[in-house]
Amino acid sequence: GQQVMQIPQYQHVQEGEDFTTYCNSSTTLSNIQWYKQRPGGHPVFLIQLVKSGEVKKQKRLTFQFGEAKKNSSLHITATQTTDVGTYFCAGPGRGSTLGRLYFGRGTQLTVWP
Amino acid sequence: NAGVTQTPKFQVLKTGQSMTLQCAQDMNHEYMSWYRQDPGMGLRLIHYSVGAGITDQGEVPNGYNVSRSTTEDFPLRLLSAAPSQTSVYFCASRQQDYGYTFGSGTRLTVV
C-alpha cells in the first residue's frame, strides 16, 4: 500500500544550527502537507505544496516539493528553542483512498540553548 | 469558530468497559478522521469519513467503531477497552485538498 517515509526520526541541534527533515512517498502525490506538533500538543497544519518543484518559505522555514512529486523537505535556518517539536509530512491517497491522508512517522526536533 | 472539539480530554477506563469519544467540527468539512498516537509510532489512522453516511477503515481499526450521521459529528466507540488501547486520540477534519484541523486530543488510559 501507499507509504510515506520520513527521516531522520530524531534530530538534536544547538540553537542557531540548521535543521532538515526529509519525506519520501512510495507513490506520486497530488500535494504534500507539513504539520508541527509541540510537546504535549496536537498537530498543527503548516503548509501545503502542490506544484512540481515548488518552494515555499515561512520566515526561517523553507519547504520544497520534488520534481517527481514523490519527495519533500523542510529546512529550518538558525533554529530557535521555539522550533522544538515533531514535524510530520503527509500526502493524500489516490482513487479509493482519496479521503485518507498518509502521515510520515515524524521527525522529533530538540533544540538546546 | 470552535474548530474541532474533542471530549473528554482525559479518561481512565477499566478493561472491558466501553465508551465513546466525541468529536465535533463547525467548519462544514467533508473529511474527518480519527488517529491514535503512541510514543515513536507517529499518527496511525483508525477510521475516516469522506462525508455523512460514509466511513472506512484505516490501518488500526480493530476494537473501534465509528459512524457519521451528520457532517459535524464523528464519534469513536471503543467496544471493549483493552490496555493496548491506552493512547492519545486525535480527531481531525478537512476539506478535500486542504490541511487537517486537529482537535486537542483525548488521553485515554485503560487499566
HADDOCK unambig.tbl for C-alpha pairs under 7 A between the chains (distance, minus, plus):
assign (segid A and resid 33 and name CA) (segid B and resid 99 and name CA) 6.74 0.50 0.50
assign (segid A and resid 41 and name CA) (segid B and resid 104 and name CA) 6.86 0.50 0.50
assign (segid A and resid 42 and name CA) (segid B and resid 102 and name CA) 6.56 0.50 0.50
assign (segid A and resid 42 and name CA) (segid B and resid 103 and name CA) 6.98 0.50 0.50
assign (segid A and resid 42 and name CA) (segid B and resid 104 and name CA) 5.51 0.50 0.50
assign (segid A and resid 42 and name CA) (segid B and resid 105 and name CA) 6.75 0.50 0.50
assign (segid A and resid 43 and name CA) (segid B and resid 102 and name CA) 6.37 0.50 0.50
assign (segid A and resid 44 and name CA) (segid B and resid 101 and name CA) 6.93 0.50 0.50
assign (segid A and resid 44 and name CA) (segid B and resid 102 and name CA) 6.90 0.50 0.50
assign (segid A and resid 45 and name CA) (segid B and resid 99 and name CA) 5.98 0.50 0.50
assign (segid A and resid 45 and name CA) (segid B and resid 100 and name CA) 6.35 0.50 0.50
assign (segid A and resid 45 and name CA) (segid B and resid 101 and name CA) 6.89 0.50 0.50
assign (segid A and resid 99 and name CA) (segid B and resid 31 and name CA) 6.69 0.50 0.50
assign (segid A and resid 99 and name CA) (segid B and resid 50 and name CA) 5.69 0.50 0.50
assign (segid A and resid 103 and name CA) (segid B and resid 43 and name CA) 6.68 0.50 0.50
assign (segid A and resid 105 and name CA) (segid B and resid 41 and name CA) 6.32 0.50 0.50
assign (segid A and resid 105 and name CA) (segid B and resid 42 and name CA) 4.36 0.50 0.50
assign (segid A and resid 105 and name CA) (segid B and resid 43 and name CA) 6.87 0.50 0.50
assign (segid A and resid 106 and name CA) (segid B and resid 42 and name CA) 6.23 0.50 0.50
